[in-house]
């Protein structure tokens, strides 16, 4: 990646992602929680538990609501347990927030919860786009200094070179790779 001139400033864009779905939406929509470095760990844990409880209610609701024979209820319960194992809640984080997401996964793997939850961790990298901005105020200040005068010829030449360099070809955006972690939590 070529080095940017000193007069340019990089402005980081937020990583685009879809809005968080409702816990009551169907099992077809992936339940994803995006964690930042300032997200409270217990708050994220409670949200994951809420999503998993809603999934459990969806799975067992069809079994308990209908008048069926005993065998049919047991078969429906086994089927709902299989569906419940497939439904996962994803906790995603990038950069410094990865530690927070891993803390959430570690909490679900704790001694008293080990038998109830299944935790899967996936790491990777994501491409993010940053904007490259001009320093307009610096360019205007240099032009003003040239017009006002009172500078030596060498200083005027230097200021003109700086203005020409600032007005030169500038990339609008830049891409970079950011580390990412995805923690998937589901019932066993």
Helices and strands as residue ranges (DSSP letters): E 9-12, E 31-34, H 41-64, H 70-86, E 89-94, G 95-97, H 98-108, G 111-113, E 117-133, H 136-148, H 153-167, E 173-187
